[in-house]
Amino acid sequence: MEGGFSKALLMTTLDGGEYIVKIPCSNAGRPVYCTASEVAVLDFVRTHTTIPVPKVLAWNADSTNPVGAEYIVMERVPGAQIFNKWDEMGEVNRISIIKRLTQWEHELAEIPFPAFGSLYHKGSLSEHESIPLDPSVDPEGLFCVGPSCDSHWLMQHGPYAHYGPWKTIGELGESLINRSLLKSQHGLKAKLPASLNSPLGEHLITLGMAKQIMPAMATNPKLLAQSQPTLWHTDLHMGNIFVAENDPGNVTGFIDWQHTSISPLFMQVKWPIFLTPPEDYPEGQVMPQLPSDYEDMDADDKEIALYIKQKATWAKAYEVATFLNDRKAWRAMQLPLALKELFRHCGDTWDEGILPLRETLIELFRSQRELGFETDLSLHFNGEQISAHEKEFQAYEEWHEIRSFVKKLLETDDDGWIPPKYDFTEMRSRNKMLFDYYVSKPDLNKTPDEVRRLWPFPLDGL
């Protein structure tokens, strides 16, 4: 099986034992570090929590070994991926799994770490690039925090930025900004339509603004209260959760801990992918309801309304269970978006463009008093600048909406990766069918050529 960052091979022994061999792809992240960190995370989670994860049996992060590649050999998680059982397991089991998930996340949120970065075994790193865990957490002194192995830190056209470990959110934030600056200056451009790609000068000015206010961000009391270094699985989709074949309410394991980092809690907590709420989801003490005109809908619209309510119900179960079982994570989820989004956008402008970061800076400028800043931020936007940005950002959101629509229905990612179970030619045809459907929408205010320029995947020859 091949994923976006690694290949997974199933090995079956003569006595019937099943094992997984995982080999990282060249784009997985920094060589050696990525494999070493994934092994350490699996070992740490297995020995320090009750979260079920596969046991590592052997590994080697030296690609000059006899195999000729880095690899991890681990036990195969028994059972089936939850997407194969979700529809048939019944609502009681679904809600039970959601509640149990928040209890496991609580276990992670309660573990204190000394810095931000990635987790390693002590023997994998030199002393100058590692920070040991507190003896109360790691009495045997087996683990440490070291450089981030996230693939976003991998530079293709120049030297590495400083990638940790970091002891404060200020240090982390400055390194994230420098990462974007380095990649921009080395000619890496965002994967955006030409009309949405900002000139390098605007890029540098906006990143400069973010850098100027980072010291104030790093001392904001609301942000600091939710910034403890936290280990978290941030890729919880239904393919990464396994349940027992004959008892689907029993979770047998969580897989794909590659790139798992120790980051500020406010950057980690988010809706698990399979529990993402639908649009217009009401947070708080409001239960999901069917539309008031449900009885007047035709059969197709009723089916859609029921599905949306069901998704909202699962999201509500996660929200309530997080409040009850993992209050730290719940508080971090309530943090104002602008405070969190600066850290999420300032390190990825080479990927998503400058507009999301500028939108966050404008919101910080407008709401700095309500956000808890004790002195004025060194930010200023006049009415003309804000008006021009709003026009650009509206176009960006339209493009983002199209991209999200296509990725969801094609079950792919930003790079157009297709699961091996699908026929590539068929998926190309489906891409064209989606385009034809989208441009035929009666409320669309764009021409087919305008949509074609915004479409995320090639349509040539179709």
HUGIBEL-V236476 format. One record per residue. N is the residue number from 0. RES is the residue in one letter. SS is DSSP state (a for helix, b for strand, c for the rest). PHI is phi in whole degrees, 0 to 359 (* if undefined). PSI is psi in degrees with one decimal (* if undefined). Layout:
N | RES | SS | PHI | PSI
N | RES | SS | PHI | PSI
This chain:
0 | M | c | * | 136.9
1 | E | b | 242 | 128.5
2 | G | c | 251 | -170.2
3 | G | c | 289 | -26.1
4 | F | c | 234 | -3.6
5 | S | b | 200 | 163.5
6 | K | b | 249 | 137.3
7 | A | b | 241 | 123.4
8 | L | b | 248 | 136.0
9 | L | b | 266 | 121.8
10 | M | b | 252 | 132.2
11 | T | b | 242 | 124.6
12 | T | c | 274 | 168.0
13 | L | c | 298 | -28.1
14 | D | c | 272 | 8.5
15 | G | c | 93 | -0.7
16 | G | c | 291 | 144.2
17 | E | b | 239 | 132.6
18 | Y | b | 223 | 152.9
19 | I | b | 252 | 131.4
20 | V | b | 250 | 121.3
21 | K | b | 250 | 126.1
22 | I | b | 238 | 120.6
23 | P | b | 288 | 144.4
24 | C | c | 281 | 169.1
25 | S | c | 293 | -20.4
26 | N | c | 266 | 8.0
27 | A | c | 292 | -30.1
28 | G | c | 148 | -168.0
29 | R | c | 297 | 124.2
30 | P | c | 306 | 150.3
31 | V | c | 74 | -55.9
32 | Y | a | 297 | -42.0
33 | C | a | 298 | -46.9
34 | T | a | 293 | -45.9
35 | A | a | 300 | -39.2
36 | S | a | 290 | -42.2
37 | E | a | 299 | -40.5
38 | V | a | 297 | -44.8
39 | A | a | 297 | -41.6
40 | V | a | 298 | -46.1
41 | L | a | 299 | -43.9
42 | D | a | 295 | -43.2
43 | F | a | 294 | -48.6
44 | V | a | 297 | -39.2
45 | R | a | 293 | -34.0
46 | T | a | 262 | -14.2
47 | H | a | 245 | -2.7
48 | T | c | 219 | 176.2
49 | T | c | 262 | 9.2
50 | I | c | 291 | 125.3
51 | P | c | 284 | 119.5
52 | V | b | 224 | 157.6
53 | P | c | 293 | 144.7
54 | K | c | 276 | 131.0
55 | V | b | 281 | 128.8
56 | L | b | 256 | -32.1
57 | A | b | 199 | 152.8
58 | W | b | 199 | 159.2
59 | N | b | 206 | 123.8
60 | A | c | 259 | 11.0
61 | D | c | 256 | 109.9
62 | S | c | 289 | -5.9
63 | T | c | 270 | 8.2
64 | N | c | 292 | 171.1
65 | P | c | 302 | -27.1
66 | V | c | 290 | -30.8
67 | G | c | 86 | 16.1
68 | A | c | 198 | 154.1
69 | E | c | 293 | 148.4
70 | Y | b | 203 | 159.2
71 | I | b | 228 | 128.3
72 | V | b | 254 | 125.6
73 | M | b | 220 | 163.3
74 | E | b | 296 | 146.0
75 | R | c | 280 | 130.3
76 | V | c | 290 | 126.8
77 | P | c | 288 | 161.0
78 | G | c | 98 | -159.3
79 | A | b | 234 | 150.8
80 | Q | b | 298 | 141.7
81 | I | a | 296 | -23.5
82 | F | a | 293 | -20.6
83 | N | a | 280 | -13.3
84 | K | c | 240 | -13.9
85 | W | c | 304 | -46.9
86 | D | c | 292 | -29.5
87 | E | c | 260 | -8.0
88 | M | c | 282 | -15.3
89 | G | c | 90 | 151.0
90 | E | a | 294 | -34.4
91 | V | a | 299 | -45.4
92 | N | a | 293 | -39.3
93 | R | a | 299 | -48.6
94 | I | a | 294 | -36.2
95 | S | a | 298 | -42.3
96 | I | a | 294 | -41.3
97 | I | a | 299 | -44.8
98 | K | a | 297 | -44.6
99 | R | a | 296 | -35.9
100 | L | a | 302 | -43.7
101 | T | a | 293 | -29.4
102 | Q | a | 291 | -40.1
103 | W | a | 294 | -40.9
104 | E | a | 296 | -34.6
105 | H | a | 300 | -39.8
106 | E | a | 301 | -42.8
107 | L | a | 293 | -41.8
108 | A | a | 295 | -22.1
109 | E | c | 273 | -6.2
110 | I | c | 271 | 117.8
111 | P | c | 278 | 134.5
112 | F | c | 241 | 152.2
113 | P | c | 276 | -9.9
114 | A | c | 195 | 172.0
115 | F | b | 262 | 143.3
116 | G | b | 156 | -140.2
117 | S | b | 237 | 157.6
118 | L | b | 268 | 139.6
119 | Y | b | 219 | 160.8
120 | H | b | 287 | 144.3
121 | K | a | 303 | -37.2
122 | G | a | 290 | -9.1
123 | S | a | 275 | -16.2
124 | L | c | 232 | 156.3
125 | S | c | 281 | 160.9
126 | E | a | 297 | -34.3
127 | H | a | 289 | -16.0
128 | E | a | 246 | 19.0
129 | S | c | 222 | 153.6
130 | I | b | 233 | 121.2
131 | P | b | 290 | 154.4
132 | L | c | 283 | 158.5
133 | D | c | 295 | 140.5
134 | P | c | 303 | -26.0
135 | S | c | 293 | -25.6
136 | V | c | 266 | -39.2
137 | D | c | 228 | 72.1
138 | P | c | 300 | -26.8
139 | E | c | 273 | -5.2
140 | G | c | 65 | 43.0
141 | L | c | 268 | -22.4
142 | F | b | 239 | 162.8
143 | C | b | 206 | 165.6
144 | V | b | 258 | 131.2
145 | G | b | 226 | -161.2
146 | P | c | 301 | 149.0
147 | S | c | 293 | 134.7
148 | C | c | 257 | 8.7
149 | D | c | 302 | 137.9
150 | S | a | 297 | -19.3
151 | H | a | 295 | -20.9
152 | W | a | 274 | -5.2
153 | L | c | 283 | 117.7
154 | M | c | 267 | 129.5
155 | Q | c | 265 | -22.4
156 | H | c | 230 | 30.7
157 | G | c | 173 | -173.9
158 | P | c | 291 | 159.2
159 | Y | c | 290 | 145.3
160 | A | c | 284 | 168.8
161 | H | c | 292 | 119.9
162 | Y | c | 241 | 29.5
163 | G | c | 100 | 179.5
164 | P | c | 286 | 159.2
165 | W | b | 238 | 138.4
166 | K | c | 267 | -18.8
167 | T | c | 227 | 159.5
168 | I | a | 290 | -24.2
169 | G | a | 295 | -45.0
170 | E | a | 297 | -43.6
171 | L | a | 298 | -47.4
172 | G | a | 299 | -41.7
173 | E | a | 295 | -38.7
174 | S | a | 293 | -36.7
175 | L | a | 298 | -43.9
176 | I | a | 296 | -44.3
177 | N | a | 298 | -33.2
178 | R | a | 299 | -45.8
179 | S | a | 294 | -40.4
180 | L | a | 298 | -45.9
181 | L | a | 298 | -45.2
182 | K | a | 290 | -34.5
183 | S | a | 293 | -43.3
184 | Q | a | 290 | -20.0
185 | H | c | 266 | 13.5
186 | G | c | 88 | 5.3
187 | L | c | 283 | 123.9
188 | K | c | 251 | 152.6
189 | A | c | 297 | 149.2
190 | K | c | 278 | 68.3
191 | L | c | 234 | 158.6
192 | P | c | 302 | 150.1
193 | A | a | 305 | -34.3
194 | S | a | 292 | -17.4
195 | L | a | 253 | -3.5
196 | N | c | 275 | 118.2
197 | S | c | 281 | 149.8
198 | P | c | 301 | 154.4
199 | L | a | 303 | -37.6
200 | G | a | 300 | -45.0
201 | E | a | 295 | -36.8
202 | H | a | 302 | -50.9
203 | L | a | 293 | -37.3
204 | I | a | 296 | -45.3
205 | T | a | 294 | -42.4
206 | L | a | 295 | -34.3
207 | G | a | 297 | -39.1
208 | M | a | 299 | -44.9
209 | A | a | 298 | -39.9
210 | K | a | 293 | -35.7
211 | Q | a | 293 | -33.4
212 | I | a | 264 | -1.0
213 | M | a | 301 | -40.4
214 | P | a | 302 | -37.8
215 | A | a | 290 | -37.8
216 | M | a | 298 | -40.6
217 | A | a | 290 | -13.2
218 | T | c | 245 | 6.1
219 | N | c | 294 | 121.8
220 | P | a | 298 | -36.1
221 | K | a | 295 | -40.4
222 | L | a | 288 | -44.0
223 | L | a | 300 | -35.6
224 | A | c | 295 | -20.5
225 | Q | c | 242 | 27.4
226 | S | c | 247 | 11.1
227 | Q | c | 300 | 139.6
228 | P | b | 300 | 126.3
229 | T | b | 222 | 134.4
230 | L | b | 272 | 135.0
231 | W | c | 204 | 142.6
232 | H | c | 271 | 110.8
233 | T | c | 259 | 9.8
234 | D | c | 233 | 52.5
235 | L | c | 273 | 81.6
236 | H | c | 255 | 173.8
237 | M | a | 291 | -14.9
238 | G | a | 280 | -14.6
239 | N | a | 258 | 5.9
240 | I | b | 238 | 128.1
241 | F | b | 248 | 143.3
242 | V | b | 231 | 159.9
243 | A | c | 295 | 140.2
244 | E | c | 303 | -46.6
245 | N | c | 259 | 2.7
246 | D | c | 215 | 71.4
247 | P | c | 296 | -9.2
248 | G | c | 279 | -4.8
249 | N | c | 256 | 111.6
250 | V | b | 283 | 126.2
251 | T | b | 259 | -14.1
252 | G | b | 174 | 155.1
253 | F | b | 244 | 131.2
254 | I | c | 243 | 177.9
255 | D | c | 63 | 67.9
256 | W | c | 263 | 10.7
257 | Q | c | 301 | 137.4
258 | H | c | 72 | 6.6
259 | T | c | 299 | 129.8
260 | S | c | 240 | 166.5
261 | I | b | 258 | 107.2
262 | S | b | 230 | 168.5
263 | P | b | 304 | 140.4
264 | L | a | 307 | -39.3
265 | F | a | 293 | -21.7
266 | M | a | 274 | -22.2
267 | Q | a | 274 | -45.5
268 | V | c | 288 | 133.8
269 | K | c | 194 | 168.3
270 | W | c | 296 | 129.6
271 | P | c | 306 | 143.6
272 | I | a | 306 | -41.2
273 | F | a | 281 | -4.1
274 | L | a | 243 | 15.4
275 | T | c | 301 | 127.7
276 | P | c | 291 | 154.4
277 | P | c | 288 | 170.6
278 | E | c | 300 | 149.5
279 | D | c | 63 | 26.9
280 | Y | c | 292 | 129.4
281 | P | c | 271 | 107.2
282 | E | c | 286 | 160.0
283 | G | c | 93 | -158.2
284 | Q | c | 276 | 55.0
285 | V | c | 230 | 117.7
286 | M | c | 278 | 140.7
287 | P | c | 302 | 139.3
288 | Q | c | 230 | 157.4
289 | L | c | 287 | 154.2
290 | P | c | 302 | 150.0
291 | S | c | 298 | -25.9
292 | D | c | 261 | 21.9
293 | Y | a | 305 | -43.8
294 | E | a | 294 | -21.1
295 | D | a | 269 | -3.7
296 | M | c | 283 | 157.0
297 | D | c | 281 | 176.3
298 | A | a | 299 | -41.7
299 | D | a | 295 | -45.3
300 | D | a | 294 | -34.2
301 | K | a | 296 | -40.7
302 | E | a | 297 | -41.7
303 | I | a | 295 | -43.2
304 | A | a | 298 | -40.3
305 | L | a | 295 | -40.0
306 | Y | a | 295 | -43.4
307 | I | a | 297 | -42.3
308 | K | a | 296 | -38.5
309 | Q | a | 296 | -45.5
310 | K | a | 298 | -40.5
311 | A | a | 295 | -35.0
312 | T | a | 294 | -41.8
313 | W | a | 295 | -41.4
314 | A | a | 298 | -40.9
315 | K | a | 296 | -38.9
316 | A | a | 299 | -41.3
317 | Y | a | 292 | -43.1
318 | E | a | 300 | -48.5
319 | V | a | 293 | -42.8
320 | A | a | 294 | -35.8
321 | T | a | 295 | -42.3
322 | F | a | 301 | -42.5
323 | L | a | 281 | -37.7
324 | N | a | 255 | -19.6
325 | D | c | 215 | 68.0
326 | R | a | 299 | -33.2
327 | K | a | 301 | -49.1
328 | A | a | 295 | -39.5
329 | W | a | 298 | -44.5
330 | R | a | 298 | -40.5
331 | A | a | 295 | -33.4
332 | M | a | 291 | -23.0
333 | Q | c | 275 | -7.4
334 | L | c | 300 | 137.2
335 | P | c | 307 | 137.9
336 | L | a | 303 | -41.1
337 | A | a | 301 | -37.2
338 | L | a | 294 | -40.5
339 | K | a | 284 | -39.9
340 | E | a | 293 | -27.2
341 | L | a | 301 | -45.3
342 | F | a | 290 | -31.5
343 | R | a | 285 | -29.4
344 | H | a | 261 | -27.6
345 | C | c | 291 | -20.2
346 | G | c | 263 | -1.9
347 | D | c | 233 | 24.5
348 | T | a | 294 | -25.7
349 | W | a | 290 | -15.7
350 | D | a | 257 | -46.1
351 | E | a | 252 | 0.4
352 | G | c | 88 | 175.5
353 | I | c | 270 | -17.0
354 | L | a | 296 | -42.8
355 | P | a | 299 | -38.0
356 | L | a | 293 | -43.1
357 | R | a | 295 | -37.1
358 | E | a | 301 | -41.7
359 | T | a | 294 | -42.6
360 | L | a | 299 | -40.6
361 | I | a | 295 | -40.6
362 | E | a | 295 | -39.2
363 | L | a | 296 | -41.1
364 | F | a | 298 | -42.8
365 | R | a | 287 | -34.2
366 | S | a | 242 | 22.5
367 | Q | c | 299 | -35.1
368 | R | c | 293 | -47.2
369 | E | c | 295 | -23.9
370 | L | c | 273 | -0.3
371 | G | c | 94 | 13.6
372 | F | c | 281 | 131.4
373 | E | c | 277 | -24.2
374 | T | c | 232 | 163.6
375 | D | c | 295 | 136.3
376 | L | c | 288 | 146.9
377 | S | c | 279 | 62.0
378 | L | c | 230 | 144.2
379 | H | c | 207 | 131.0
380 | F | c | 229 | 131.1
381 | N | c | 270 | 172.3
382 | G | a | 301 | -38.8
383 | E | a | 294 | -41.7
384 | Q | a | 295 | -41.7
385 | I | a | 294 | -41.3
386 | S | a | 297 | -43.8
387 | A | a | 296 | -40.9
388 | H | a | 296 | -42.9
389 | E | a | 301 | -37.6
390 | K | a | 294 | -44.4
391 | E | a | 295 | -41.4
392 | F | a | 290 | -32.0
393 | Q | a | 298 | -42.2
394 | A | a | 295 | -38.2
395 | Y | a | 297 | -43.7
396 | E | a | 295 | -36.2
397 | E | a | 296 | -43.2
398 | W | a | 296 | -42.5
399 | H | a | 297 | -38.0
400 | E | a | 296 | -43.8
401 | I | a | 297 | -46.3
402 | R | a | 299 | -44.7
403 | S | a | 296 | -40.6
404 | F | a | 300 | -46.4
405 | V | a | 290 | -45.7
406 | K | a | 300 | -40.9
407 | K | a | 296 | -46.5
408 | L | a | 282 | -24.4
409 | L | a | 268 | -3.9
410 | E | c | 53 | 51.5
411 | T | c | 227 | -175.1
412 | D | c | 240 | -169.6
413 | D | c | 299 | -28.5
414 | D | c | 269 | -1.2
415 | G | c | 79 | 23.5
416 | W | c | 295 | 134.5
417 | I | c | 245 | 128.6
418 | P | c | 304 | 142.0
419 | P | c | 303 | -23.9
420 | K | c | 290 | -13.3
421 | Y | c | 260 | 148.3
422 | D | c | 278 | 127.9
423 | F | a | 296 | -42.2
424 | T | a | 298 | -40.4
425 | E | a | 296 | -39.0
426 | M | a | 291 | -33.8
427 | R | a | 296 | -41.3
428 | S | a | 296 | -39.4
429 | R | a | 294 | -35.5
430 | N | a | 301 | -44.6
431 | K | a | 293 | -39.2
432 | M | a | 297 | -39.1
433 | L | a | 295 | -40.0
434 | F | a | 299 | -47.5
435 | D | a | 299 | -40.3
436 | Y | a | 295 | -43.6
437 | Y | a | 296 | -44.8
438 | V | a | 287 | -13.8
439 | S | c | 272 | -4.2
440 | K | c | 298 | 130.0
441 | P | c | 294 | -26.6
442 | D | c | 266 | 9.1
443 | L | c | 286 | 131.7
444 | N | c | 254 | 29.1
445 | K | c | 229 | 152.8
446 | T | c | 280 | 160.4
447 | P | a | 304 | -37.5
448 | D | a | 294 | -37.7
449 | E | a | 295 | -41.8
450 | V | a | 293 | -39.5
451 | R | a | 302 | -39.5
452 | R | a | 291 | -23.8
453 | L | a | 264 | -11.7
454 | W | c | 296 | 134.4
455 | P | c | 286 | -20.3
456 | F | c | 234 | 151.7
457 | P | c | 301 | 141.7
458 | L | c | 242 | 0.0
459 | D | c | 300 | 135.3
460 | G | c | 80 | 3.3
461 | L | c | 252 | *
